[in-house]
Amino acid sequence: MKQAIIVRGLKKSYKANQVLKGVDFTVNKGEIFALLGSNGAGKTTTINVMATLLAADGGSVEVAGYDVAKQPEKVRSAISLTGQFAAVDDTLTARENLALIGDLRHIKDSSQTANELLEKFQLADAADRRVTTFSGGMRRRLDIAMSLIGNPEVIFLDEPTTGLDPEARNNMWQTIRDLAASGTTVFLTTQYLDEADELASTIALLHAGKIVASGTARELKKLVPGGLVELTFHDQKQTQAALNILKNDYKIAEGENLKLTVTAGESAAQLAGLFIKLRDAHIEPADFSQHSPTLDDVFFKLTGKKEEN
């Protein structure tokens, strides 16, 4: 599969602060690639280098087949960028903003394109209002609509759903899926781990200036223990009895309020074995719940802290 983005040994510092310390990843054409990381990890810096807005201190970057350092004009003609903050003209209407970008990109019928995007992003009713009257969510939707004009090969979306309500967020997710289905490469950063899980075919985790893990969501979740079962018992005596029965065969963590968290394994047979042991010992939990690994667990394991959101 043709690679739309190739990053090798990317380094970038701000004075004494080395933000990127040798970042490596590739993005295949037509895929949705998500870059995760804490605030300040360097996600936006990485995008800005790929979009020719910042010069790298070291390494190499190719986007859409062009060297970012040597062919910045070619790169800019092939990409679109939506940053963390909406880049819209408050003095223009939504329709005028879209038509302006269409004219700048030499779209044949910028007015028709504007109308289609206004409908797609649920802005038709506000099409002729000045953007200064828009809410934050409306501005964000308009900003992303503007980035789609001209059918760029690669679209960079820096935290695209920040400030959107749940309905608008779901609509944005579908737009991103449609873009990838049409062959557009989507590179997104996000603070929402469920968003990366839902959308991305490949996820990379940026921490301490380097990519510490990458792969599909399923592959990343295998980095943390699976098959966790939280058991709640009726009293302390029953809790201790269960602990004595299970501790030789399972990894167990004791919690508060008469709880035990047992690593039971991911197969149905392993899970059944846990409850058979309790049944044979005439111990019936008051309650139980099963926990499957999430990207939040992966983030915590690899960075040592919970994601902010």
N, C-alpha and C positions, 0 to 999 in steps of 0.2 A: 504494500500500500504506500502511495506517495506521501512523504512527510511534508506537512505544511509549515511546521516550525521546528527548527533544530537549534538548541541552546547547549553550548559546551563551555564549561569552565568560566561561567559568567561571574565577574567580580565588580563590585561597586561600593565605594566608600564616600561618606560625607565627612570631610576632614579626618578626625581620628576614629570615627565610627564606621567600622567595616560592616556594611549591611549584608552584602552578598559575598560569599567566600568560596565561590566555585560551584555554581549551580548548573546542573545538567538535567535536561529532559528533552523529549521529542514529542510532537503532537502530529498525529496522522490527519490527512486531509478528510474533512467531513465529520470529524468526531467532536464531541463535547469534552473538553479538558478542564478540570477544576483544580485551581491552586488554592490550598488551604494554609492557614497560618494565623497566629495571633496578631493583634494590632502591633505594628512596628516590625513585623517579621521580614518585610521586604517585598510583599506581593505587588504593591503599586509601583515600586521601583522597578521590579522585573517587567511589568507591563510597559512602563514608560521607556525602558531601553528597547524593547521589542517594537514599540511604536515610533521610534526615532526621536522621542522627546528628551532623552538623556543619553549621554555617551557613556559606554561601559569603560571601566578601568582595565579590564582584562577579559579574555575569552572571546568567543565568537557567537554570533546570532544570525540565523537565516530565517526569513519570513517570506512565504509564498515564492520560494526559490531565489530570493535576493538577499545579498549581504547587507545587514542593517547599517554597518559603518561605511561601506563603499558605495551602496546604491540606495540611499535614503529616499530619493524621489520615487523610485520604483516601488519601494515598500509602501510608502504613503498612498500610492495610487491603487494598491491592492487591499488595503485594510480600512477598517473603521474602528473608532475608539469611543466608548462611553465611559467617562470617568466616574469617580465617586460622587461628584457634584454636578448637577444639571447645567449643561452649557447651552442655554437657550437665551434668546434676545427678548427681554421683558417688554420692550417697546413695540414689538410686533405681535400679531395674532398667531395662534397655533398654525393656521393655514399658511400664513406668510413665512413663518419659520421653516416649514417643510418645503415650500416652493423655493425659498432662497437656497436651501441646500441642494435641491434638485437642479436649479440653474447653475450653481457652482460645480456640480458634478456632470453638467452637460446632459441631463436627462431630457429626452425628446418631449415628453409631455409631463412636466413637473406638476402641473395642476391636477391631473388625473392621479398621479402617484400620491400626491398629498391627500386627495379625497379617500383613496383606498387605505392609507395609513391611519387617517383620522377615524375611520370606521373600525379598523382592526384594533386600535388601541382605545376604543370607546371615548373618543374626544370629539366626535362629530357635533354634538350639541354645543360644545364650547369652541368650535373651530374659529369663529370670528371675534372671540374675546381676546383682549390683550393678555399676554402671558403673566403680566404682573398681578393679575387677579386669580391666578391658578393656585391650587393647594400644592403642597410638596409632592404628593403622589401623582398629581396630574402633570406637574413639571417633569417628573421622572419618566413618565410614560411618553411624553412628547420627546424628551431627550433621546430615549432609546429608539423611538420611531424614526427620528432624524438620522440615526446611525445606520439604519437599514437601507437608506436610499442609495441606489447605484449598484446594489448586489455585490458588495465587497467579498473577496475570497476568504478573508479572515476577519472576524469580528472579536474585538477585545471588550469584555464587559466587566468592569470593576465594581463588584458588589451591586449587581443590577436591580435587585428587588428591595433594597433598603428603602424604607418609607412607603412601601406599597401595602395596601390592605390585602387580606387573604384572597379575595376574588381576583384582584389585579395581579397578585403574585402568581396564582394558578394560570391566568391568561399569559403571563410572561413566560412561565415554564413551557407552555404549549408553543409559544412563538419560537423559543430556543430549540425545541425539538424539531419544529418545522424547518428551521434554518439548517440544522444538521442533516435532515432528511433530503434537503434540496442540494446538498453538497458543500454548504458553507462550513468552514471550520470555526468553532466557537471556543474561545479561551476565556474562562471566567474565574474571577476570584469571588469568594463569598465567606461571610462569617457564619452562615447558616449551614450546619453540617448536614441537616436533612435535605437541603437543596442540592448539595453535591451528590448525596446518596441517590436522590431521585433522578438527577439529570445526567451526570457525567459517566462516560464510558471509561475514562481514566482519571484518577485522582492522585495528586502529588501533595505531600505535606512539607511545607517549608518551615524550618526551625533552625535557629542559631546560624543563619546564613547559608544553609545547605538543604538539599532535598533529603529528608531522612527516611522517606518511604514513598512508594508509588505503586500503582496497580489499580485493578478494579475495586469497587467497594467490597465485593465478596472476598477478594484476596487480602485486602487490608484488615478486614474483620477477623481473619484467621490468625492475625498477630496477637490477639488477646484470647484468653481462655473462653471457651464456649460452654454451653450447657449448664449455666448457673441456675440453681434452684434455691429460692429463699423459703425456708420453712418456719412457721410460727407455731409454738406449742402452748398448751393450756397452763402449764406452771413450770417452775424451775426444776422440779424433780423430773418431769417428763423430758424437758430440754436436755438435762444432763444424761438421762438414759439414752436418748437418741444420739447424743454426741459420742457416748461410749460404744454404741453399736456401729456407728458409721466411720469413726476416725481412722480405723486401720485400712479402709478401702477407698476413702475419698478425702480430698482436700477440703477442709472446713474452716470457715471464718465465723467467729461468734459475734453477734450483734446485740443491740439493746432490745428490750421488750420481748424477751423469750424467743429470739430469732437465731437461726443458723443459716448461713449461706454455703451451699454445697456445690462443688464442681463435679457434676454428675456425668459429664460427657454429652456429646451432641446426638448420638443415635437413640432411637426409640428403645432399644434393648437396654442400653446403659441407664436411661431414665427410669425404665420399668424396674430395673434391678434395685434402684434406690428405694422405691416404695415397697418392693417385696421384702426387703430387709426390715423395714419399719413394721410392716404387717406381721411378719413372723415373730417380731418382738412385742406384738400387741400394742404398738405405739401409733396412734392416729393423730396427725398434726391438726391443729385448729384451723390452719390456713396454709396455702403455699402459692407461690408464683414462679414462673419460669422467665429467665432473662437471657435474651440472645445478644451477642456483642453488637454494639453500634459504633459509628464513626467517632462519637464522643469518647467511647472507651479507648479507641485507637489513639485519638488525640491525647488523652490523658496518659496513656502508657508511654508514648513516644516523647512527650514534652514535659510531663510531670505536673501538668495543671489542666484544669477544666477549661474548655472553650468559653469565652466571655458570654456568649449568647446561648 
